[in-house]
Amino acid sequence: MKDLAVHYDYVVADTAGRDSRELRTSMVIADVLFSPSRPSQYDPDTLPHLTDVFL
């Protein structure tokens, strides 16, 4: 990912919506993180976990 950032202005990493190595790697080097969620109770319940992983 870092090597791609040297060659391109924008790099988009589309990862699965679960805690994974790919998600964590992308979160560590991201300037901006978009985390879309559905209008269901499960998705908002996972946001605190996502914040814990990122911080």
Secondary structure, DSSP 4 states (H G I P E B T S, - for coil): -HHHHHH-S-------SSS-HHHHHHHHH-SS------SSSHHHHHHHHHHHHH-
